Amino acid sequence: MRGRWCYLYRAIGRDGHLVDTMLSEHRDMAAAQAFFRSAKAATGVTPDQVTTDGHGSYPRAIRSTLGRHVVHRTSAYKNNRLEQDHRGVKGRIRCMRGFKSFASAERFCRSHDELRGFLRLRARHNQYVSSSRRRLLQLRRANCVLVILQAA
């Protein structure tokens, strides 16, 4: 964003569905705690384990926000599902050549993930959906999104 780094915090559940998204100008203890509080509030439950990229602020943020019983994993292989899910946002931002304001970047990241999850037709990877069923689902969901956008 205007040549400065920003950090996109994202949480997905075991089933691969998006839990929460937060954009931050800083990657520190306060930002990590705010994100973990937000994700916990969104689901209403405390996770058994959390997988991150191993940044130094995460272990303390997890212990203070989620509790000492939560297992913190830092394996690059176990974090791959989140990184692959992150590709959709990255690909869209690159074509737009970034953002000029933090507010517009935050609004885009949150709405892009929610809309993408809503329009996704398959509940799990390699799930078969017939073309007629796919067409019907896509039309219903697209009409629903249009109605919501017109009301806003």
C-alpha positions as CSV (number, residue, x, y, z in Angstrom):
1,M,0.0,0.0,0.0
2,R,1.8,3.1,-1.3
3,G,5.1,1.2,-1.1
4,R,4.7,0.3,2.6
5,W,4.2,-3.2,3.9
6,C,1.0,-4.3,5.5
7,Y,0.2,-7.6,7.0
8,L,-2.9,-9.7,6.3
9,Y,-3.9,-12.0,9.1
10,R,-6.2,-14.8,8.1
11,A,-7.7,-17.7,10.0
12,I,-9.3,-20.8,8.4
13,G,-10.9,-23.7,10.2
14,R,-10.2,-27.4,9.9
15,D,-12.7,-27.7,7.0
16,G,-11.0,-24.9,5.0
17,H,-13.6,-22.2,5.5
18,L,-12.6,-18.7,6.3
19,V,-13.0,-17.8,10.0
20,D,-11.7,-14.2,10.1
21,T,-9.5,-11.7,8.3
22,M,-7.7,-8.6,9.6
23,L,-5.3,-6.2,7.9
24,S,-2.7,-4.5,10.1
25,E,0.1,-1.9,9.5
26,H,2.2,-3.7,12.1
27,R,3.2,-7.3,12.7
28,D,3.7,-7.2,16.5
29,M,2.3,-8.6,19.7
30,A,-0.7,-6.1,19.8
31,A,-1.8,-6.9,16.3
32,A,-1.5,-10.7,16.9
33,Q,-3.5,-10.4,20.1
34,A,-6.2,-8.3,18.4
35,F,-6.5,-10.9,15.6
36,F,-6.7,-13.9,17.9
37,R,-9.4,-12.1,20.0
38,S,-11.3,-11.3,16.8
39,A,-11.1,-14.8,15.5
40,K,-12.2,-16.3,18.8
41,A,-15.2,-13.9,19.0
42,A,-16.2,-14.8,15.4
43,T,-16.3,-18.5,16.2
44,G,-17.2,-18.4,19.8
45,V,-14.8,-21.3,20.6
46,T,-11.2,-21.6,21.6
47,P,-9.2,-23.7,19.1
48,D,-7.2,-26.8,20.3
49,Q,-4.3,-25.9,18.1
50,V,-3.0,-23.0,16.0
51,T,-0.7,-23.2,13.1
52,T,1.4,-20.1,12.2
53,D,4.5,-19.2,10.2
54,G,6.6,-19.0,13.4
55,H,6.9,-15.2,14.0
56,G,8.2,-14.4,17.4
57,S,5.1,-12.6,18.7
58,Y,2.7,-15.5,18.1
59,P,3.5,-17.8,21.0
60,R,3.0,-15.1,23.7
61,A,-0.1,-13.8,21.9
62,I,-1.6,-17.3,21.8
63,R,-0.8,-17.9,25.5
64,S,-2.2,-14.6,26.6
65,T,-5.3,-14.5,24.4
66,L,-6.3,-18.1,23.8
67,G,-4.8,-19.8,26.9
68,R,-1.9,-22.0,27.8
69,H,-3.6,-25.3,26.7
70,V,-3.6,-24.3,23.0
71,V,-0.9,-26.1,21.0
72,H,1.1,-23.8,18.7
73,R,2.5,-25.4,15.6
74,T,4.9,-23.8,13.2
75,S,5.4,-26.4,10.5
76,A,5.6,-24.9,7.0
77,Y,3.9,-28.0,5.6
78,K,0.9,-27.7,7.9
79,N,0.6,-24.0,7.1
80,N,0.4,-24.7,3.4
81,R,-3.5,-24.8,3.3
82,L,-3.6,-21.2,4.6
83,E,-1.0,-20.1,2.1
84,Q,-2.9,-21.6,-0.8
85,D,-6.1,-20.1,0.4
86,H,-4.3,-16.7,0.5
87,R,-3.5,-16.9,-3.2
88,G,-6.8,-15.6,-4.3
89,V,-6.3,-12.3,-2.5
90,K,-2.7,-12.0,-3.6
91,G,-3.6,-12.6,-7.3
92,R,-6.4,-10.0,-7.2
93,I,-4.3,-7.3,-5.5
94,R,-1.4,-7.7,-7.9
95,C,-3.6,-6.9,-10.9
96,M,-4.9,-3.8,-9.1
97,R,-1.3,-2.7,-8.4
98,G,-2.0,-2.2,-4.7
99,F,-4.1,0.3,-2.8
100,K,-3.7,4.0,-1.9
101,S,-5.4,3.9,1.5
102,F,-5.4,1.5,4.4
103,A,-9.2,1.7,4.8
104,S,-9.8,0.6,1.2
105,A,-7.3,-2.2,1.4
106,E,-8.9,-3.5,4.6
107,R,-12.4,-3.3,3.2
108,F,-11.3,-5.1,0.0
109,C,-9.5,-7.9,1.9
110,R,-12.4,-8.6,4.2
111,S,-15.1,-8.5,1.5
112,H,-13.2,-10.4,-1.1
113,D,-12.7,-13.4,1.2
114,E,-16.3,-13.4,2.4
115,L,-17.7,-13.1,-1.2
116,R,-15.3,-15.7,-2.5
117,G,-16.4,-18.1,0.2
118,F,-20.1,-17.4,-0.4
119,L,-19.8,-18.0,-4.2
120,R,-17.6,-21.1,-3.8
121,L,-19.8,-24.0,-5.1
122,R,-17.8,-26.9,-3.6
123,A,-17.7,-27.6,0.1
124,R,-14.5,-29.6,-0.1
125,H,-11.6,-30.2,-2.6
126,N,-12.4,-32.4,-5.6
127,Q,-16.1,-32.6,-4.7
128,Y,-18.2,-33.4,-7.8
129,V,-21.0,-30.9,-8.7
130,S,-22.9,-31.5,-11.9
131,S,-23.0,-28.7,-14.4
132,S,-26.7,-28.2,-14.1
133,R,-26.5,-28.0,-10.3
134,R,-23.4,-25.7,-10.6
135,R,-25.4,-23.3,-12.9
136,L,-28.4,-23.3,-10.5
137,L,-26.3,-22.6,-7.4
138,Q,-24.2,-19.9,-9.2
139,L,-27.4,-18.1,-10.3
140,R,-29.0,-18.2,-6.9
141,R,-25.9,-17.0,-5.1
142,A,-25.1,-14.3,-7.6
143,N,-28.7,-13.0,-7.4
144,C,-28.5,-13.0,-3.6
145,V,-25.2,-11.0,-3.7
146,L,-26.8,-8.5,-6.2
147,V,-29.8,-8.0,-3.8
148,I,-27.5,-7.4,-0.9
149,L,-25.3,-4.9,-2.9
150,Q,-28.4,-3.0,-4.1
151,A,-29.7,-2.7,-0.6
152,A,-26.4,-1.3,0.7
